[in-house]
């Protein structure tokens, strides 16, 4: 459905995106705290279980939020593939995530070279890279198989450890990019339907 900036659909979508960002931020916060527990107390099957779950939740919410942000940019909740090179929506999503990650890395590299990057950024070599061609596809697959879908391939084919080793820097930079937009102010917990639900279970 097409919409324009500032109309009802746009405002509702923006609220949904913010809600999804908060869920993403919560999942990453949990993952970070579990990592600190690992450092202080060592690993265990229980800690590993919660680390895995929090990280897959983080990936899931980051993926969904980022797709919704793109739809808002396009002004269409279900953008047509007509006139594009893509045959299926997931191909568009794969290409979008590759392009998004590359733009972010290139922007940091450019700012470092110009001397205008924040003091906390990593070395230039960290950003002056080419995002792997299969990043978008692998992001979609790991999001689908470690959280959304349940089948044998979750155990056999989709290795979260491998994904983390190859791609964590890119998903983290995408997250931090969204953090600069949606996480810059005090959190608003009034999500309407969320509040409505709490009233229902409190009766």
BELMO-V75901 format. One record per pair of residues at least 24 apart in sequence whose C-alpha atoms are under 7 Angstrom apart, sorted by the first residue. I is the first residue (numbers start at 1). GAP is how many residues later the second one is. D is the distance in whole Angstrom. If there is no record, write none. Layout:
i: [I | I]
gap: [GAP | GAP]
d: [D | D]
This chain:
i: [1 | 1 | 1 | 2 | 2 | 2 | 3 | 3 | 4 | 10 | 17 | 17 | 17 | 18 | 20 | 20 | 21 | 23 | 24 | 24 | 24 | 27 | 27 | 27 | 27 | 28 | 28 | 28 | 30 | 31 | 56 | 56 | 56 | 59 | 60 | 62 | 94 | 94 | 95 | 97 | 98 | 98 | 98 | 101 | 101 | 101 | 102 | 102]
gap: [75 | 76 | 77 | 73 | 74 | 75 | 72 | 73 | 71 | 62 | 48 | 51 | 52 | 164 | 41 | 45 | 44 | 38 | 34 | 37 | 38 | 27 | 28 | 30 | 31 | 26 | 27 | 30 | 24 | 24 | 87 | 90 | 91 | 84 | 83 | 113 | 42 | 43 | 41 | 39 | 33 | 37 | 38 | 30 | 69 | 73 | 28 | 29]
d: [5 | 5 | 6 | 6 | 4 | 6 | 5 | 6 | 6 | 7 | 6 | 7 | 7 | 7 | 6 | 6 | 6 | 7 | 5 | 5 | 6 | 5 | 7 | 6 | 5 | 7 | 7 | 5 | 6 | 6 | 7 | 6 | 6 | 6 | 5 | 7 | 4 | 5 | 6 | 5 | 7 | 6 | 5 | 7 | 6 | 6 | 7 | 6]
